[in-house]
Amino acid sequence: MRLRSPSHYEFAILTDLCMRSKAVWGYTPEMLEEFRAELTVSEEDAANDVIVVADDIRGIAGVVQLAIDGDTAWLEKLFVEPTRMGEGTGQMMYVWACRVAQDAGAKDLVIDCDPDAKDFYLRMGAERDGEAESPSISGRMLPRLVHRLHPARDGGN
C-alpha cells in the first residue's frame, strides 16, 4: 500500500468512494445526497489542504484530507473503499494524518466525525471533546474528538 497525491482526474472517483464509504452506515439515498457537498473532493480542496490517496495493485483503497491552521489540524475526510475495510488502510491514513499534522506544528488534530466512526477514532487515540454541528444538516450534532499530538522531535534531541 502506498500513499500518494491524487491526480486531477481522480476527484470525482474519490468523491464516489467517500459516498460509498458513508453509505456503509445505513444512510438513505436522500440523506447521502444531503452529505454530497461535504463528501466532495475538489480541486479547491487539493489547493488548500493536504490530500492523499491510499492505493495498491488492486486500485484505490482510501482517501484522507487534512487541513492545518496554526496549532490545530482538522481531519476533513478519512474514507475507505467499503470492499477494502478491515485491511488496515484507515489506520495507516490516520497515522499519516497525525504525523503530518505534528510535523506542521499542530498540537491537536480535531475530528468532527460520523457517530458510527467514533469508536475507530477513539481506538486510535482521540478523546471526546464535545459536539459540533454537521456542515450538511442543520441541527444534526456530531461527536467532536481531539487527538492530542506530541511535539515533533528535533533531529538530535
C-alpha positions in Angstrom: 0.0 0.0 0.0 1.3 3.5 -0.8 0.1 7.0 -0.1 0.3 9.5 -2.9 -1.2 12.8 -4.1 -4.4 12.5 -6.1 -4.4 13.2 -9.9 -6.7 16.0 -11.0 -8.9 13.4 -12.9 -9.5 11.4 -9.7 -11.5 14.0 -7.8 -14.9 12.5 -9.0 -13.7 9.0 -8.3 -12.6 10.0 -4.8 -16.0 11.7 -4.2 -17.8 8.5 -5.2 -15.5 6.5 -2.8 -16.5 8.9 0.0 -20.2 8.4 -0.8 -19.9 4.6 -0.9 -18.0 4.6 2.3 -20.5 6.8 4.1 -23.3 4.6 2.8 -21.9 1.7 4.9 -23.5 3.3 8.0 -27.0 2.7 6.5 -28.0 6.2 5.4 -30.8 6.6 3.0 -30.0 7.7 -0.6 -31.8 11.0 0.2 -29.6 11.6 3.3 -26.5 10.7 1.4 -27.3 13.4 -1.1 -27.5 15.9 1.8 -23.9 14.9 2.6 -22.7 15.2 -1.0 -21.2 18.6 -0.7 -19.3 17.7 2.5 -18.1 14.4 0.9 -16.9 16.0 -2.4 -13.2 16.0 -3.1 -12.4 19.0 -5.3 -9.5 20.8 -6.9 -10.0 23.6 -4.4 -9.6 21.1 -1.5 -6.4 19.9 -3.0 -5.1 23.5 -3.3 -6.0 24.4 0.3 -5.4 21.1 2.2 -3.2 18.0 2.1 -5.0 15.1 0.4 -3.5 11.7 -0.1 -4.9 8.5 -1.8 -4.1 5.1 -0.5 -3.7 2.6 -3.3 -2.0 -0.6 -4.3 -2.1 -3.0 -7.3 -5.8 -3.6 -6.7 -6.6 0.2 -7.0 -7.7 3.0 -4.7 -8.4 1.8 -1.2 -9.0 5.2 0.6 -8.6 8.9 0.8 -7.7 11.3 3.6 -7.9 15.1 3.7 -6.1 17.2 6.3 -6.4 20.9 6.9 -3.8 22.7 9.1 -4.4 26.0 10.7 -1.6 27.0 13.1 -1.5 24.7 16.0 -4.7 22.9 15.1 -5.2 20.4 12.3 -8.6 19.2 11.1 -9.3 15.8 9.8 -11.7 16.8 7.0 -12.1 13.3 5.4 -10.9 9.8 6.0 -12.8 7.3 3.9 -12.0 3.7 2.9 -13.4 1.8 0.0 -16.1 -0.5 1.5 -14.7 -3.6 -0.1 -11.3 -2.8 1.4 -12.4 -2.2 5.0 -10.6 -4.2 7.6 -7.3 -4.2 5.7 -5.7 -1.5 7.9 -6.0 1.3 5.3 -7.9 3.6 7.7 -5.3 3.1 10.4 -2.5 3.8 8.0 -4.1 7.0 6.8 -4.9 8.1 10.3 -1.3 7.6 11.5 -0.2 9.6 8.4 -2.5 12.4 9.2 -1.3 12.6 12.8 2.4 12.6 11.7 1.8 15.3 9.0 -0.1 17.5 11.5 2.5 17.1 14.1 5.4 17.8 11.7 3.5 21.0 10.7 3.4 22.2 14.3 -0.1 21.3 15.2 -0.8 20.4 18.8 -4.3 19.0 18.2 -6.0 17.0 15.5 -9.7 17.8 15.6 -12.2 15.3 14.2 -15.9 16.1 13.7 -16.9 12.5 12.9 -19.8 10.4 11.9 -21.3 8.9 15.1 -20.7 5.4 13.7 -17.0 6.1 13.1 -16.4 7.5 16.6 -15.1 4.2 18.1 -12.5 3.9 15.4 -11.0 7.3 16.3 -11.2 6.6 20.0 -9.3 3.3 19.5 -6.7 5.3 17.5 -6.1 7.6 20.5 -8.5 10.5 20.0 -10.5 11.8 23.0 -14.1 13.1 23.3 -14.3 16.9 23.2 -18.0 17.7 22.9 -20.1 18.1 19.8 -20.1 20.1 16.6 -23.0 20.9 14.2 -23.0 18.9 10.9 -21.9 21.1 8.0 -24.6 19.2 5.9 -27.7 19.1 8.1 -28.7 22.0 10.3 -29.3 20.9 13.9 -27.6 17.5 13.5 -24.8 17.2 16.0 -21.7 15.2 15.5 -19.1 13.9 18.0 -16.1 16.2 18.2 -12.9 14.3 19.0 -9.4 15.6 19.6 -6.2 13.7 19.2 -3.5 15.5 21.3 -0.3 15.5 19.3 3.1 15.3 20.9 5.6 18.0 19.8 7.7 16.9 16.8 11.3 16.0 17.9 14.3 17.8 16.6 16.8 15.6 14.7 19.2 15.1 17.6 17.1 15.6 20.7 
